[in-house]
Amino acid sequence: MAPPAAVIVTGASRGIGAATVERLLRAGAHVAAVARTPIADRPQAGGPDPVPGRLHPIVADVATPSACARIVEETIDVFGRLNGLVNNAGILEPLARIADSDPDRWRHNLDVNLLGPFYLCRWAIPHLRRTGGRIVNVSSGAAVKAIQGWSAYCVAKAALTHFTRQLAVEEPAITSVALRPGVVDTAMQNLIRRNGGQAMTADQSTYFQELKAKGKLLPADEPARAVAWLALSAPTALSGQFIDYDDPRLFTPDAEVFGP
Ligand SMILES: NC(=O)c1ccc[n+]([C@@H]2O[C@H](COP(=O)([O-])OP(=O)(O)OC[C@H]3O[C@@H](n4cnc5c(N)ncnc54)[C@H](OP(=O)(O)O)[C@@H]3O)[C@@H](O)[C@H]2O)c1
């Protein structure tokens, strides 16, 4: 019998990343869970029963190349293989129009959202080639839409989405997908409602305030289910594509593992 899949998930301390870790554990995978904030080495309340050795937390900053090399190395040391890489860690700031943006903060956004995934892929690819593994880059609708005050984020997500196409062309043994997770009820949306008004148009600001007020934000588990499924089961035919969390091509043929 094949050993359980081993998957790296970045941005695993909260939001979509934490929910993805829970989904993966529930599906029987081994998970290296990465964030700058230490993560408890047992799943959160309401999650699956803790199984010793299946969750390996790693404290690391994906903006640092050496930290990304260490993440891959440690995962291989602990689990002995790598089947999936989920580049989920992301930041929105700076929230400022281009002419008002601090250059260091703008560059840092690309360091986290774009270069972090590049560094991790750089070191993960040799291991993923061996297992015919999968890379899931958590992108955003912002990759295809310019939003006033979000320039670094929109540019980074557009580049991450194109980077996924590059991966598909260069690495045919690996399935690489960029996912649009929808508008999700996480700390990032809190930040948009709290600080976005200074930089965004009034219409955009109202749009995000109303999504929350009307209960229309997605729970993190909804895109997480798609991310986890893709990390374990994405078919080769999806490689290089930018797909929505609710795309009908997802969840076949493993729907029973991931529920309705
Ligand atoms: N929420 C939405 O509506 C939405 C929509 C479209 C796309 N997305 C994308 O979905 C992904 C997850 O977002 P979320 O909404 O779950 O955000 P979130 O709640 O703010 O979580 C972000 C995660 O990234 C981690 N992180 C940030 N900087 C990091 C770094 N330098 N190194 C390692 N980890 C880092 C954070 O952990 P630490 O702070 O502990 O490091 C945290 O676990 C992001 O890529 C985001 O762009 C979200």
The ligand as an ORCA input file, in Angstrom:
! r2SCAN-3c Opt
* xyz 0 1
  N      -9.702     35.891      2.383
  C     -10.016     36.144      1.121
  O     -11.109     36.676      0.816
  C      -9.059     35.788      0.010
  C      -9.472     36.015     -1.308
  C      -8.613     35.699     -2.342
  C      -7.372     35.136     -2.078
  N      -6.984     34.915     -0.786
  C      -5.667     34.324     -0.566
  O      -5.768     33.199      0.270
  C      -4.561     33.017      1.018
  C      -4.882     32.865      2.499
  O      -5.525     34.050      2.911
  P      -6.405     34.169      4.249
  O      -7.591     34.964      3.858
  O      -6.549     32.868      4.909
  O      -5.439     35.168      5.053
  P      -5.035     35.258      6.590
  O      -6.124     34.797      7.461
  O      -4.488     36.630      6.744
  O      -3.843     34.182      6.698
  C      -2.625     34.397      6.061
  C      -1.663     33.301      6.475
  O      -0.398     33.566      5.836
  C       0.624     33.486      6.831
  N       1.750     34.348      6.444
  C       1.733     35.669      6.157
  N       2.967     36.090      5.858
  C       3.788     35.013      5.954
  C       5.172     34.806      5.764
  N       5.986     35.818      5.430
  N       5.689     33.572      5.961
  C       4.886     32.537      6.317
  N       3.548     32.662      6.490
  C       3.014     33.892      6.320
  C      -0.066     33.939      8.128
  O       0.583     33.397      9.253
  P       1.621     34.176     10.188
  O       1.149     35.593     10.274
  O       1.544     33.405     11.449
  O       2.929     34.026      9.484
  C      -1.421     33.267      7.964
  O      -1.361     31.917      8.386
  C      -3.686     34.227      0.698
  O      -2.733     33.894     -0.269
  C      -4.679     35.237      0.148
  O      -4.068     36.153     -0.728
  C      -7.796     35.229      0.274
*
